[in-house]
Amino acid sequence: MKQRVPVSQIMSKELITLTQKDSLYDAENLFKKHNIRHLPVVENKKLIGVVSYSDLLKISYVDVSEDDDIESVVYDTYTVSQLMAKSPVSIPPSSTIKEATEILSKHSFHSIPVVEDEELVGIVTTTDLLNYFIDQY
């Protein structure tokens, strides 16, 4: 197996992002349209949070009557700012795949934003890491 491979070689660089002004409807549409599970939240290219699809699903299971449209009740009640993980763990593009794997193995999240000079430049997910390891064999 290759040693000291930087995450910049496997990270997703074509980023789909949210802003705090976007709605949870926007988030759901992006998750479904792009078949992704993590959306970095940015302000002028600076990472300020991350919304995961599982976060969105968790709040969708609120106690509402059968006559209510669950999605509209929840999505109109909460904002991206309220749902996002604030100050997410991030790494620079020079971090190794090993370092990214160690971070993800110790925490309950499944993606790490890649930040350089305070600007979001990529994202590494557990899927990216698994695909890298599969390619090694």
N, C-alpha and C positions, 0 to 999 in steps of 0.2 A: 504494500500500500504506500502511496506517495506521502511524504512527510511535509509538514508546513505549507499545505495548500491554502491560499487565502480564500475567504468566503466570497470575495469579489468574482471568483471563477464560477461559482454556482448560484449566486444570488439572482433574484428576479430584478431586472433593471427597468422594465417597462411597468411603472407603478400605477396602480389604480388607488386613488386617495379620496379622502373626505375632508371637508372643512367643518368648523363648528357651526356654520350656517346651514349645512346640509341637513336634511331630515332623515329620520329612520326609514322612511319610504325609499329615499335615495340609496341608503345603505343596503337595504334588502335587494333593490333592483341591481345594484353593482355586484353583490354577492352572487346572485343568480345568473346575471348576464355573463360574467367572467369566470364562473365556477371557481370562486376563491373563498377563503375562510377568514381572511384578515385584511382589514383596511386601516392603513396608517391615517391619522388625522394630522393635517399640516396647516400651518399658518405661514404664508410667504416661504414655502419650501422647508420650514423648520418643523421638525417632529414635535407634536404636543400630546399625542395620545395614540391609542390603537383600539379599534372596535373589532371584535371577533364575531363570527356568525353565531357561535354558541352563546355569546352575551345576548345577542338579539333574540335567540330562541328562548333563553331563560326568562326574559321579561314578557314574552308572549304567553306564558302560562299563568296569567293573572286570573283572579277570581272575578269573572263578569257573568252577567246573565246570558242565557242562551239567545236572547233576542239581539244582544249587542254583537257588533263586528269586532272581534278581539283585536285584530290588527289595527284598526283605526283608533280604537280606544287607547291602546298602548302607545302606538306610534305618535298620536297627538298629545300624549301626556308627557313623554320623555323626549330628551334632546340628545344629540350626538355627544355633547359635553358631559351630560349626566351619565351616559352609558360607557364612554371610553375609559380605558385604563390610562390614567394620567401618569406622566413621567415614566414611560415604559423603559425597560432595559434595552439598551442599544449597543452596537459594536461598530468599530471602524472597519472599512473594507479590507484592511490589512490583517484583521483577526483571522486565525486559522479555523479550518473546518472543525478541528478537534476542540478548540475553545468554544465555538458555537454549540457543538454537540454537548459539551460539558454543562454549559449554561442551561440548555433546554432539558437535559436529564435531571437537573436539580430543581426545576420549577414546574408549575402547572400550565404554563402557556406554551404555544406551539409555533411561535414565530419570533424573529428578532429583527427589528429594523436596523438597517445599516446606515450610519450617519458619518459624514465627513465635513469638517468645518461647519458644524451645526446644520447642515443641509441633508435631508433624506435622499440617499442615492440608491437604495435597494432594500430588499427584504429577504431573509432566509427563513424558510419554513422547515418543519420536520419532513415534509415530503421532498424538499430539495435535498436534504441530507440523506434520506433513504435512497433516493435515486442515485446520488453520488456513490454511496456504499455498494449499491447493486452493480453499478458500472465497474467497480473495482474487482469484481469477481467474475 
